[in-house]
Amino acid sequence: MRKAIITILGTILPPRDGQEKAKYYFSDELQDKFKLKKERYTNMLPLLIDNFQDYGDIQSIYTNLSKQRQITVLEYENLNYNIEQNGLFISENLEDIESNYSYFLNKYNELIEQYDKVIIDVSHGFRHFPILAVVNLILQNIKNPEKIEYIFFAKEKKQFQEYEIIDLKEYLELANLSFMLSTFNQNYTVANNIKFTNPFYQKIAVQLTDFSNHFLANSLKPLIGGTAIENIINNLKKLQKKETVKNFENYIIEIIEHLEDIRQLRHEKSDWERLYQLSKIMSSRGYQLNSITLLFEAVGFYCLEAICSNVKTMDSRKREYQNYIKQKRKPEHIFSTYTMVNDARVITKIKDRFKILNNRQFINSNNLKSGVIYFLNSIDSLDDFKNFIESMEAFRNNLTHGNSSQAIDDVKKSYDNMLNKFEYFCIEKNILNIL
């Protein structure tokens, strides 16, 4: 396995006559892993050469000025190390290509890619290159967090005299965590390539990804009826107690609130009301096709509940059919919740009900059919509701099949119009008289 320490050289010179070299020591967290041969060094380069040659290669990123000064330092420290053979040159001249930030980032990435494991040192540097290095490491860490083992930074405790070497890797993980939570908070998605070495962070990432997959596939029963949301909320509350997440605690609070809203939908008394609420949530996150699909399904469940609550023996037929579904009676595409919902919606909207006899229909007996026809014919203004169902179905099909030429703003306006009509017919008017 190839390993390297990659350091950016600074311009600190050896101490003047009568002065001591600075004192260096590892933080409490790093002291369990590393021991220094001595405590005083001119800067981080001789410290790394003296203590980490057994780890792997030591690669330097240098300018002409930092190279010349560190050659002086190495002579003073009596260390044998060839900077040019083990490094990457960056120019101080702004007109040179080697001075460009893009050049630095590309070469920096190439250097990291040569190794299986790396320790990065960003204690010193030229212009903004240490900051760029850290930004680059955030991106690297999202893709492959296990490659970067530590990020050393010599934190000044006493000016020019005392430095504590700390590990910034935890902050890198926190940056990734903040990015993940921010993205999920906006649209319920998690980047596919985001990974953490911290097992607790990784557990949360897996849970949020699982939620996202269910949510965006409209596979909502496992979320509302299962324990997935509860487990996420519990872990987010544990995360919230950590002092290190205070800077982005607002993301955690908002995610918990949103997930709690979804979890509380289990207490809605009907399927159609749950789907209606979920449709609005989807729309608020910008998932217009999902929101329209859920609203269309809400109409079907509304029709089903109305028919079953108003037509004698239909409720017992529904329970019988649900038992068939639980038993996985064949063919499963016929004995399904979709069949019940679709039959109820189609029968409500079409003029010639039950024209084609099909004994495998959900509503399959003459007594049931007569009762349904009588009930629907008794509804005032049913034609307006039927037109609403037809227009919603056409709109959904147009989007589903990729034939829509509507701009996203027009789609949103159309959805809002459909939502208003749904609320009018199903909630305000209760046109089918759900009992």
C-alpha positions as CSV (number, residue, x, y, z in Angstrom):
1,M,0.0,0.0,0.0
2,R,1.4,3.4,-1.1
3,K,1.3,6.1,1.5
4,A,2.5,9.7,1.6
5,I,2.5,12.8,3.7
6,I,1.8,15.9,1.5
7,T,2.9,19.2,3.0
8,I,2.8,22.8,1.7
9,L,6.1,24.5,2.5
10,G,6.2,27.9,4.2
11,T,8.9,30.5,4.6
12,I,9.9,30.2,8.3
13,L,13.6,30.4,8.7
14,P,15.8,29.0,11.5
15,P,15.7,31.0,14.8
16,R,18.2,33.8,15.3
17,D,21.2,33.4,17.6
18,G,20.0,33.2,21.2
19,Q,16.5,32.1,20.3
20,E,15.0,28.6,20.7
21,K,13.2,26.6,18.1
22,A,9.5,26.5,18.5
23,K,7.9,23.8,20.7
24,Y,5.6,21.3,18.9
25,Y,3.3,18.7,20.4
26,F,0.3,16.6,19.3
27,S,-3.2,17.2,20.5
28,D,-4.7,14.8,23.0
29,E,-6.5,13.0,20.2
30,L,-3.3,12.5,18.2
31,Q,-1.0,11.7,21.1
32,D,-2.6,8.2,21.2
33,K,-1.4,7.6,17.7
34,F,1.9,9.5,17.2
35,K,4.9,10.3,19.3
36,L,7.6,12.9,18.5
37,K,11.3,12.1,18.8
38,K,11.8,15.6,20.3
39,E,9.7,18.6,21.0
40,R,11.5,21.5,19.2
41,Y,11.6,22.1,15.5
42,T,12.0,25.1,13.2
43,N,8.7,24.3,11.4
44,M,6.6,21.4,10.3
45,L,8.9,20.2,7.4
46,P,11.8,19.0,9.6
47,L,9.3,17.6,12.1
48,L,7.6,15.5,9.4
49,I,11.0,14.3,7.9
50,D,12.3,13.4,11.4
51,N,9.2,11.5,12.5
52,F,7.3,10.2,9.5
53,Q,9.7,8.7,7.0
54,D,8.6,5.2,8.1
55,Y,5.0,6.2,7.2
56,G,5.7,6.7,3.5
57,D,6.8,9.3,1.0
58,I,7.0,13.0,2.0
59,Q,5.9,15.2,-0.8
60,S,6.3,19.0,-0.7
61,I,4.4,21.7,-2.5
62,Y,6.8,24.6,-2.8
63,T,7.6,28.0,-4.4
64,N,11.1,29.2,-5.3
65,L,11.2,31.3,-2.1
66,S,9.9,28.5,0.2
67,K,12.3,26.0,-1.4
68,Q,15.3,28.2,-0.7
69,R,14.3,29.0,2.8
70,Q,13.6,25.3,3.6
71,I,16.9,24.2,2.2
72,T,18.4,26.6,4.8
73,V,16.2,25.0,7.5
74,L,17.2,21.5,6.5
75,E,20.9,22.4,6.7
76,Y,20.3,23.9,10.1
77,E,18.4,20.8,11.3
78,N,21.0,18.5,9.7
79,L,18.4,16.6,7.7
80,N,18.8,15.0,4.3
81,Y,15.8,15.7,2.0
82,N,15.6,16.7,-1.7
83,I,12.7,19.1,-2.1
84,E,12.7,19.2,-5.9
85,Q,12.7,15.4,-6.2
86,N,9.9,15.0,-3.7
87,G,7.5,17.8,-4.6
88,L,5.4,20.0,-6.8
89,F,6.5,23.5,-7.9
90,I,4.1,26.5,-7.6
91,S,5.2,29.8,-9.1
92,E,5.1,33.1,-7.3
93,N,4.8,34.9,-10.6
94,L,1.1,35.5,-11.3
95,E,1.7,35.4,-15.1
96,D,3.0,31.8,-14.9
97,I,0.6,28.9,-15.4
98,E,2.1,27.3,-12.3
99,S,0.7,30.1,-10.2
100,N,-3.0,29.5,-11.2
101,Y,-5.3,28.0,-8.7
102,S,-6.7,25.6,-11.2
103,Y,-3.2,24.3,-11.9
104,F,-2.6,23.9,-8.2
105,L,-5.8,22.0,-7.7
106,N,-5.3,19.7,-10.7
107,K,-1.7,18.8,-9.6
108,Y,-2.7,18.5,-6.0
109,N,-5.4,16.0,-7.0
110,E,-2.9,14.1,-9.2
111,L,-0.5,13.9,-6.3
112,I,-3.2,12.5,-3.9
113,E,-4.4,10.0,-6.5
114,Q,-0.9,8.4,-6.6
115,Y,-1.4,7.0,-3.1
116,D,-3.7,4.7,-1.3
117,K,-3.5,6.6,2.0
118,V,-2.3,10.1,2.7
119,I,-1.7,12.5,5.6
120,I,-2.1,16.1,4.6
121,D,-0.3,19.0,6.3
122,V,-1.7,22.5,5.8
123,S,0.2,24.3,8.6
124,H,2.2,26.5,6.2
125,G,1.7,27.8,2.7
126,F,1.8,30.5,0.1
127,R,-1.1,32.9,-0.7
128,H,-4.4,31.0,-0.5
129,F,-3.1,27.6,-1.3
130,P,-3.7,26.0,2.1
131,I,-7.3,27.2,2.0
132,L,-7.7,25.8,-1.5
133,A,-6.1,22.6,-0.3
134,V,-8.7,22.2,2.4
135,V,-11.6,23.0,0.0
136,N,-10.2,20.4,-2.3
137,L,-10.0,17.9,0.5
138,I,-13.7,18.4,1.3
139,L,-14.5,17.2,-2.2
140,Q,-11.9,14.4,-2.0
141,N,-13.4,13.3,1.3
142,I,-16.9,13.1,-0.1
143,K,-15.6,10.7,-2.8
144,N,-13.2,8.6,-0.7
145,P,-13.0,9.5,3.0
146,E,-10.8,6.5,3.9
147,K,-7.9,7.7,1.7
148,I,-7.3,10.8,3.8
149,E,-6.1,9.5,7.2
150,Y,-5.3,12.8,8.9
151,I,-5.1,16.5,8.2
152,F,-2.3,18.1,10.3
153,F,-2.5,21.8,11.2
154,A,0.0,23.4,13.6
155,K,-2.2,25.6,15.8
156,E,-0.3,28.5,17.3
157,K,-0.6,28.5,21.1
158,K,2.2,31.1,21.7
159,Q,3.3,33.3,18.8
160,F,6.5,31.8,17.2
161,Q,7.0,29.7,20.4
162,E,4.5,26.9,20.8
163,Y,2.3,24.9,18.4
164,E,-0.3,22.2,19.0
165,I,-0.7,19.8,16.0
166,I,-4.4,19.1,15.6
167,D,-6.3,16.9,13.2
168,L,-8.7,18.8,10.8
169,K,-10.2,15.5,9.5
170,E,-13.0,15.8,12.0
171,Y,-13.9,19.2,10.6
172,L,-13.8,17.7,7.1
173,E,-16.3,15.1,8.2
174,L,-18.4,17.9,9.7
175,A,-18.3,19.9,6.4
176,N,-19.5,16.8,4.6
177,L,-22.2,16.2,7.2
178,S,-23.3,19.9,6.9
179,F,-23.5,19.5,3.1
180,M,-25.5,16.3,3.3
181,L,-28.0,17.7,5.9
182,S,-28.4,20.9,3.9
183,T,-29.1,19.1,0.7
184,F,-31.6,16.7,2.4
185,N,-33.3,19.6,4.1
186,Q,-33.9,21.2,0.7
187,N,-35.1,18.3,-1.4
188,Y,-34.9,15.0,0.5
189,T,-31.9,13.7,-1.5
190,V,-28.4,12.5,-0.5
191,A,-25.4,12.5,-2.8
192,N,-24.7,9.0,-4.0
193,N,-21.0,9.3,-3.4
194,I,-21.0,10.8,0.1
195,K,-19.3,8.6,2.7
196,F,-18.0,9.0,6.2
197,T,-15.3,7.3,8.2
198,N,-17.3,8.3,11.4
199,P,-19.6,5.3,11.8
200,F,-22.4,7.4,13.4
201,Y,-22.4,9.9,10.5
202,Q,-22.4,7.0,8.0
203,K,-25.4,5.4,9.8
204,I,-27.3,8.7,9.4
205,A,-26.3,8.9,5.7
206,V,-27.6,5.4,5.0
207,Q,-30.9,6.1,6.8
208,L,-31.4,9.4,4.9
209,T,-30.6,7.7,1.6
210,D,-33.1,4.9,2.4
211,F,-35.8,7.5,3.2
212,S,-35.0,9.4,0.0
213,N,-35.3,6.3,-2.1
214,H,-38.7,5.4,-0.7
215,F,-39.9,9.0,-0.8
216,L,-39.0,9.7,-4.4
217,A,-40.4,6.3,-5.6
218,N,-43.7,7.2,-3.9
219,S,-43.2,4.1,-1.7
220,L,-44.6,5.8,1.3
221,K,-46.3,3.1,3.4
222,P,-43.0,1.7,4.7
223,L,-42.1,5.3,5.8
224,I,-45.4,6.2,7.4
225,G,-46.3,2.8,8.9
226,G,-42.7,1.6,9.7
227,T,-40.0,2.7,12.1
228,A,-37.6,4.3,9.5
229,I,-38.6,7.9,10.3
230,E,-38.5,7.3,14.1
231,N,-35.0,5.8,13.8
232,I,-33.8,8.8,11.8
233,I,-35.3,11.3,14.2
234,N,-33.8,9.5,17.2
235,N,-30.3,9.6,15.6
236,L,-30.7,13.2,14.6
237,K,-31.6,14.1,18.2
238,K,-28.4,12.3,19.4
239,L,-26.4,14.2,16.7
240,Q,-28.0,17.5,17.9
241,K,-26.4,17.0,21.3
242,K,-22.9,17.2,19.9
243,E,-21.1,20.5,20.4
244,T,-19.4,20.2,17.0
245,V,-22.7,20.5,15.1
246,K,-23.9,23.8,16.6
247,N,-23.0,25.7,13.5
248,F,-25.5,23.8,11.4
249,E,-27.9,22.7,14.1
250,N,-30.7,24.5,12.2
251,Y,-30.6,21.9,9.4
252,I,-31.1,19.2,12.0
253,I,-34.0,21.0,13.7
254,E,-35.8,21.6,10.4
255,I,-35.3,18.0,9.1
256,I,-36.7,16.6,12.4
257,E,-39.7,18.9,12.1
258,H,-40.3,17.9,8.5
259,L,-40.0,14.2,9.2
260,E,-42.2,14.5,12.2
261,D,-44.9,16.0,10.0
262,I,-44.7,13.0,7.7
263,R,-44.7,10.5,10.6
264,Q,-47.8,12.1,12.0
265,L,-49.7,11.3,8.8
266,R,-50.2,7.8,10.2
267,H,-52.8,9.4,12.4
268,E,-54.8,10.7,9.4
269,K,-58.1,8.7,9.4
270,S,-58.0,7.9,5.7
271,D,-55.6,7.0,2.9
272,W,-56.8,9.8,0.6
273,E,-56.1,12.5,3.3
274,R,-52.5,11.1,3.8
275,L,-51.9,11.2,0.1
276,Y,-53.2,14.7,-0.2
277,Q,-50.9,15.9,2.5
278,L,-47.9,14.1,1.0
279,S,-48.7,15.6,-2.4
280,K,-48.4,19.0,-0.9
281,I,-45.1,18.1,0.7
282,M,-43.7,16.8,-2.6
283,S,-44.8,20.0,-4.3
284,S,-43.0,22.1,-1.7
285,R,-39.8,20.2,-2.5
286,G,-40.2,20.8,-6.3
287,Y,-41.1,17.2,-7.2
288,Q,-44.1,18.1,-9.4
289,L,-44.6,14.7,-11.1
290,N,-44.6,13.0,-7.7
291,S,-47.0,15.5,-6.3
292,I,-49.4,15.2,-9.2
293,T,-49.3,11.4,-9.1
294,L,-50.1,11.4,-5.4
295,L,-52.9,13.8,-5.8
296,F,-54.4,11.7,-8.6
297,E,-54.1,8.6,-6.3
298,A,-55.8,10.6,-3.5
299,V,-58.8,11.2,-5.8
300,G,-59.0,7.4,-6.4
301,F,-58.9,6.6,-2.6
302,Y,-61.5,9.3,-2.0
303,C,-63.8,7.6,-4.6
304,L,-63.2,4.2,-3.0
305,E,-63.9,5.4,0.5
306,A,-67.1,7.2,-0.6
307,I,-68.5,4.2,-2.5
308,C,-67.7,1.8,0.4
309,S,-69.3,4.1,3.0
310,N,-72.4,4.7,1.0
311,V,-73.2,1.4,-0.8
312,K,-74.5,-1.5,1.2
313,T,-72.1,-4.5,1.5
314,M,-69.3,-2.6,-0.4
315,D,-67.3,-2.2,2.8
316,S,-67.4,-5.9,3.4
317,R,-66.4,-6.5,-0.2
318,K,-63.4,-4.2,0.4
319,R,-62.3,-6.2,3.4
320,E,-62.7,-9.4,1.5
321,Y,-60.6,-8.0,-1.4
322,Q,-58.0,-6.8,1.1
323,N,-57.7,-10.3,2.5
324,Y,-57.1,-11.6,-1.0
325,I,-54.3,-9.0,-1.3
326,K,-52.7,-10.1,2.0
327,Q,-52.9,-13.8,0.9
328,K,-51.2,-12.8,-2.4
329,R,-53.9,-14.4,-4.5
330,K,-53.0,-14.8,-8.1
331,P,-52.8,-12.9,-10.4
332,E,-51.4,-10.3,-8.0
333,H,-51.8,-7.4,-10.5
334,I,-55.5,-8.0,-10.3
335,F,-55.8,-8.6,-6.6
336,S,-54.1,-5.4,-5.6
337,T,-54.9,-2.1,-3.9
338,Y,-54.4,-0.5,-7.3
339,T,-57.3,-2.5,-8.8
340,M,-59.7,-1.3,-6.0
341,V,-58.6,2.3,-6.3
342,N,-58.6,2.4,-10.1
343,D,-62.0,0.7,-10.4
344,A,-63.5,3.2,-8.0
345,R,-62.1,6.2,-9.8
346,V,-62.9,4.9,-13.3
347,I,-66.5,4.0,-12.3
348,T,-67.0,7.5,-10.9
349,K,-65.8,9.3,-14.0
350,I,-67.2,7.2,-17.0
351,K,-70.7,7.4,-18.3
352,D,-71.4,3.8,-19.2
353,R,-70.5,2.1,-16.0
354,F,-69.8,-1.7,-16.0
355,K,-70.4,-1.9,-19.7
356,I,-67.7,-4.6,-20.0
357,L,-68.4,-7.6,-17.6
358,N,-65.3,-8.8,-15.8
359,N,-65.8,-11.2,-12.9
360,R,-62.3,-10.3,-11.7
361,Q,-63.3,-6.7,-11.1
362,F,-63.3,-5.4,-7.6
363,I,-67.0,-4.5,-7.9
364,N,-68.0,-7.8,-9.4
365,S,-71.6,-8.7,-8.5
366,N,-74.8,-7.3,-10.0
367,N,-76.1,-6.2,-6.6
368,L,-72.9,-4.3,-5.9
369,K,-72.9,-2.7,-9.4
370,S,-76.6,-1.7,-9.0
371,G,-75.9,-0.1,-5.6
372,V,-72.9,1.8,-7.0
373,I,-74.8,3.1,-10.0
374,Y,-77.7,4.2,-7.8
375,F,-75.3,6.0,-5.4
376,L,-73.4,7.8,-8.1
377,N,-76.5,8.8,-10.0
378,S,-77.8,10.5,-6.8
379,I,-74.8,12.9,-6.6
380,D,-75.5,16.5,-7.6
381,S,-72.9,18.2,-9.8
382,L,-71.1,14.9,-10.4
383,D,-70.3,15.9,-14.0
384,D,-68.1,18.7,-12.7
385,F,-66.2,16.2,-10.5
386,K,-65.9,13.8,-13.4
387,N,-64.4,16.5,-15.6
388,F,-61.9,17.3,-12.8
389,I,-60.8,13.7,-12.7
390,E,-60.4,13.5,-16.5
391,S,-58.4,16.7,-16.7
392,M,-56.1,15.6,-13.8
393,E,-55.6,12.2,-15.5
394,A,-54.7,13.8,-18.8
395,F,-52.3,16.2,-17.1
396,R,-50.6,13.4,-15.2
397,N,-50.3,11.2,-18.2
398,N,-48.9,14.0,-20.3
399,L,-46.1,14.5,-17.8
400,T,-45.5,10.8,-17.1
401,H,-45.0,10.0,-20.7
402,G,-42.6,12.8,-21.4
403,N,-44.9,14.6,-23.8
404,S,-45.2,17.8,-21.9
405,S,-43.8,21.0,-23.4
406,Q,-44.8,23.1,-20.3
407,A,-42.3,25.1,-18.5
408,I,-41.8,24.2,-14.8
409,D,-43.6,27.3,-13.7
410,D,-46.6,26.4,-15.8
411,V,-46.6,22.8,-14.4
412,K,-46.5,24.3,-10.9
413,K,-49.5,26.6,-11.7
414,S,-51.4,23.6,-13.2
415,Y,-50.7,21.6,-10.1
416,D,-51.9,24.4,-7.8
417,N,-55.1,24.7,-9.8
418,M,-55.7,20.9,-9.5
419,L,-54.9,21.1,-5.7
420,N,-57.5,23.9,-5.3
421,K,-60.1,21.9,-7.1
422,F,-59.3,18.8,-5.1
423,E,-59.7,20.8,-1.9
424,Y,-63.0,22.2,-3.1
425,F,-64.6,18.9,-4.3
426,C,-63.2,16.5,-1.7
427,I,-62.7,18.6,1.5
428,E,-65.0,21.6,1.4
429,K,-67.9,20.2,-0.6
430,N,-67.3,16.4,0.1
431,I,-69.1,15.9,-3.2
432,L,-69.4,12.1,-2.8
433,N,-70.7,12.4,0.8
434,I,-68.2,10.3,2.7
435,L,-69.9,9.4,5.9
